[in-house]
Amino acid sequence: MVDNDSRLDSAVERRSSRRFPIEQDVCYRTLDNKVAVPESGTGKTVDISSGGILFGTEQRLRSGKRVEVSVNWPAQLDGGCPLKFVAVGRVVRVEDNRAAVTIEQYEFRTRRTKDLAMAATGRPATAAIPYH
């Protein structure tokens, strides 16, 4: 006997990575050397997987654009040092004020406690934490 529910579940979910419903502050900016001022903004993550991030945007981003996304990470290093997750990737899907970005490279950085959201146009002094 075939379990129709399990067959239906695998047919509907085509993603290879499990998504986690993590809602955190996010800052983003486009990485386009051809423009004087890159598009940037803030929002909230909707979910994150090992392959990508879905987040809210202030303005509609264009598919195909390379972006840097910085997320305040919910876990802390050694129980007290706040972290942020910084990823670079391409916008692969846009829905109203949301963008889905594939993760091409990433790193964890330490952040100061008062840096609850990185200024979209600036880069605070941080130290990279190896992720390998």
C-alpha positions as CSV (number, residue, x, y, z in Angstrom):
1,M,0.0,0.0,0.0
2,V,1.3,3.5,-1.0
3,D,1.1,6.3,1.5
4,N,-0.4,9.1,-0.6
5,D,0.3,11.8,2.0
6,S,4.1,11.2,1.9
7,R,4.2,11.2,-1.9
8,L,2.2,14.4,-2.0
9,D,4.6,16.1,0.6
10,S,7.7,15.3,-1.5
11,A,6.0,16.4,-4.7
12,V,5.0,19.8,-3.2
13,E,8.3,20.7,-1.5
14,R,11.0,21.0,-4.2
15,R,13.6,22.7,-2.1
16,S,16.7,20.7,-1.2
17,S,17.3,22.6,2.1
18,R,15.0,22.9,5.1
19,R,13.8,26.4,5.8
20,F,13.9,27.7,9.4
21,P,11.4,30.5,10.3
22,I,13.9,32.9,11.8
23,E,12.6,36.5,12.1
24,Q,15.5,38.9,12.7
25,D,16.6,42.4,11.6
26,V,18.3,42.5,8.2
27,C,20.2,45.1,6.3
28,Y,20.9,44.7,2.6
29,R,22.7,46.5,-0.2
30,T,23.2,45.8,-3.9
31,L,26.7,45.1,-5.1
32,D,26.7,46.9,-8.4
33,N,29.9,48.8,-9.3
34,K,28.2,50.6,-12.1
35,V,26.0,52.8,-9.9
36,A,27.3,55.6,-7.7
37,V,24.9,54.8,-4.8
38,P,23.9,51.1,-4.3
39,E,20.3,50.3,-3.4
40,S,20.1,49.5,0.3
41,G,17.6,49.1,3.1
42,T,16.4,47.3,6.1
43,G,13.8,44.7,6.9
44,K,13.1,41.4,8.6
45,T,14.0,37.9,7.6
46,V,11.1,35.5,7.0
47,D,13.1,32.3,6.8
48,I,16.6,31.1,6.2
49,S,18.0,27.8,4.9
50,S,21.5,26.7,4.0
51,G,20.8,27.7,0.4
52,G,19.1,31.0,0.8
53,I,17.3,33.8,2.7
54,L,13.8,35.2,2.3
55,F,13.4,38.7,3.7
56,G,11.2,41.8,3.6
57,T,12.5,44.8,1.7
58,E,11.8,48.6,1.7
59,Q,11.8,48.7,-2.0
60,R,11.4,46.1,-4.7
61,L,14.7,44.5,-5.7
62,R,15.3,43.2,-9.2
63,S,15.9,39.6,-9.9
64,G,19.5,38.8,-10.8
65,K,21.0,41.5,-8.7
66,R,24.0,40.6,-6.4
67,V,23.3,41.7,-2.8
68,E,25.0,41.6,0.5
69,V,22.6,40.7,3.4
70,S,23.5,41.2,7.0
71,V,21.3,39.4,9.6
72,N,21.4,39.9,13.4
73,W,22.0,36.2,14.4
74,P,19.8,34.9,17.3
75,A,22.6,32.8,18.9
76,Q,25.6,34.3,20.7
77,L,29.2,33.3,20.6
78,D,30.4,31.9,23.9
79,G,27.1,32.8,25.5
80,G,27.6,36.6,25.4
81,C,29.1,37.9,22.2
82,P,26.4,39.0,19.6
83,L,26.9,37.8,16.1
84,K,25.7,38.7,12.7
85,F,25.4,36.5,9.6
86,V,26.7,38.2,6.4
87,A,25.9,36.6,3.1
88,V,26.5,37.5,-0.5
89,G,24.2,36.1,-3.2
90,R,21.8,36.8,-6.1
91,V,18.1,37.8,-5.9
92,V,16.3,34.8,-7.4
93,R,12.7,35.7,-6.6
94,V,10.8,38.9,-5.8
95,E,7.3,39.0,-4.4
96,D,5.9,42.5,-3.6
97,N,8.2,43.7,-0.7
98,R,10.0,40.4,-0.3
99,A,13.2,39.1,-1.9
100,A,14.6,35.6,-2.0
101,V,18.4,35.4,-2.3
102,T,20.6,32.4,-2.9
103,I,23.7,32.2,-0.6
104,E,26.9,32.1,-2.6
105,Q,29.2,32.9,0.3
106,Y,28.8,33.8,4.0
107,E,30.6,34.5,7.2
108,F,29.7,35.2,10.8
109,R,31.0,38.5,12.3
110,T,30.9,39.7,15.8
111,R,28.9,42.8,16.4
112,R,28.8,45.4,19.1
113,T,25.7,45.2,21.4
114,K,24.5,48.6,20.3
115,D,24.7,47.6,16.6
116,L,21.2,46.1,16.5
117,A,20.9,46.9,12.8
118,M,23.9,47.8,10.7
119,A,23.5,51.1,8.9
120,A,22.7,50.2,5.4
121,T,25.3,52.6,4.0
122,G,28.1,52.0,6.4
123,R,30.2,49.1,7.7
124,P,30.8,48.8,11.4
125,A,34.1,47.5,12.6
126,T,33.8,43.8,13.0
127,A,35.9,40.7,13.2
128,A,35.2,37.8,11.0
129,I,34.5,34.4,12.6
130,P,35.7,31.5,10.5
131,Y,32.8,29.2,9.4
132,H,34.7,26.2,8.2
